Amino acid sequence: MRADGTDERLLREVNERHGTDFRIRREFPATVNSGALLVEGSDGERILKWVATPRSLQAQRNAQRVTRALAAKGYPVPKYEHVEPYGDGGYVLMTKLPGEPAEFREHALAQTERVLRLNALQYRAGVLTSTWPAEIVRGVREGGDGYCHPEAMRAQSPRAAALLDTLQQLGAENAAAGGPTDGVVHKDLNPGNVLAVGAHVTGVVDWENSTSGDPAYDVAYLWFCIYDHEDCRGPLWRHLLGVAEPSTIALYAAHIIIGFVSGAIAHDPEWIDRRLDAAPRALADIAALGIGVDARQRSAPRFPE
């Protein structure tokens, strides 16, 4: 817990506003400008998140809308019971799903199959205004989406800069691609956000980055995220080929790889080499679909206006 007593003050405010008797059980690792607590009271366990900015609070309100739509289709998601302003930002009180983060190792095939079945529920479930695929193209071209940081790759090393050239060229040449625009896209479908009890996936959490667009993006995201897990990579790739065109996969991969590599540079340096090593192998998979991926043989990328 934060040493300045901020967590306790927030919890007192929550209990006063909602007539609850929650107490703090433990704190979850915090991200920038946010944090989360596991709290417990006579109504059971809840997750209490706090966010520091109005923009982050709006993202939580969007997550509330998205998860309501998904829950109506039978998708296991937390219920965002309260999303309220507090201080300069706000807080979220939500139900806690059972399970721990999936590892996609011991139960790789069963967990992967379940995630793909859940992904099918995301189609035609979008409730937010769609800017798809423009938001993906923009992220590849210039970043600024909180996920892609092209400037970090450019400055990190010649290897990372050369990869960025390739990925931006790939994005520019496939900028007109893109699948459905009316589905739900989680945009951060990593194993830490997939909960499981043994082989059984119990739900997906952390929907504040979600948008309306093509759910195939989430499959591509998980495919690269766990690229080293061969037992999972194959089924995810085969599924992706069945739901998206090669040019669409190429565009999504450009955004996703820039995000993972630049994110490692900015936040998790110990992951840099692993992401850089996976990128050429992933690009080889895309090249096998007939998509050009060698930026050295072409002019500088030109994105559509």
Secondary structure, DSSP 8 states (H G I E B T S, - for coil): --TTSHHHHHHHHHHHHHT---EEEEEE---TTEEEEEEEETTEEEEEEEESSHHHHHHHHHHHHHHHHHHTTT-----EEEEEEETTEEEEEEE--SSEE--SSTTHHHHHHHHHHHHHHTTT---S---TTHHHHHHHHH--SSS--HHHHHHH-HHHHHHHHHHHHHHHHTTT----SSEEE-S---GGGEEEETTEEEEE---TT-EEE-THHHHHHHHHHTTT-HHHHHHHHHHHHHHS-HHHHHHHHHHHHHHHHHHHHHH-GGGHHHHHHHHHHHHHHHHTTT----GGGS-------
